[in-house]
């Protein structure tokens, strides 16, 4: 994997497709939270799935360019 430059990273973050993707992720998180708020405790496996789903989507927002550079250095 080729390292990502800071300039490329900022361009990608400013791209309308990227912004739409992140907005869709936010909406999915909110939908999952809504389901949990009304149905938590009814089905443990569903609760666990939704909790993991929310955590995974939130982790995307914590991704930094340093993370990509570390991946590039490993490969």
C-alpha positions in Angstrom: 0.0 0.0 0.0 1.3 3.4 -0.9 1.4 6.0 1.9 -1.3 8.7 1.8 -0.1 12.3 1.9 -1.6 14.9 4.2 -2.8 16.8 1.1 -4.5 13.7 -0.3 -6.1 13.0 3.1 -7.5 16.5 3.3 -8.8 16.4 -0.3 -10.5 13.1 0.4 -12.1 14.5 3.6 -13.4 17.5 1.7 -14.8 15.4 -1.2 -18.6 15.6 -1.4 -18.8 11.7 -1.8 -16.8 11.3 1.4 -19.0 13.8 3.2 -22.1 12.0 2.0 -20.6 8.7 3.1 -20.0 10.0 6.6 -23.5 11.5 6.8 -25.0 8.1 5.9 -22.8 6.6 8.6 -24.1 9.1 11.2 -27.7 8.3 10.1 -27.1 4.6 10.5 -25.7 5.1 14.0 -28.7 7.2 15.0 -31.1 4.5 13.5 -29.3 1.8 15.5 -29.5 3.9 18.7 -33.2 4.4 18.1 -33.8 0.7 17.8 -31.8 0.1 21.0 -33.7 2.7 22.9 -37.0 1.1 22.1 -36.1 -2.6 21.9 -33.1 -3.2 24.2 -33.4 -6.3 26.3 -35.9 -8.1 24.0 -33.2 -10.0 22.1 -29.7 -10.1 23.6 -28.0 -11.1 20.3 -29.7 -8.2 18.5 -28.6 -5.8 21.3 -25.0 -7.1 20.9 -25.1 -6.7 17.2 -26.3 -3.2 17.3 -23.8 -2.2 20.0 -21.0 -3.6 17.8 -22.4 -1.9 14.8 -22.5 1.5 16.5 -18.9 1.0 17.8 -17.6 0.0 14.4 -19.2 3.0 12.7 -17.9 5.4 15.4 -14.4 4.0 15.0 -14.4 5.2 11.4 -14.7 8.7 12.6 -11.6 8.2 14.8 -9.4 7.1 11.8 -6.5 9.4 11.2 -3.9 9.7 8.5 -1.3 8.3 10.9 -3.3 5.1 11.0 -3.1 4.8 7.2 0.6 5.5 7.2 1.2 2.8 9.8 -0.8 0.3 7.6 1.3 1.3 4.6 4.5 0.7 6.5 3.4 -2.8 7.6 2.6 -3.9 4.0 
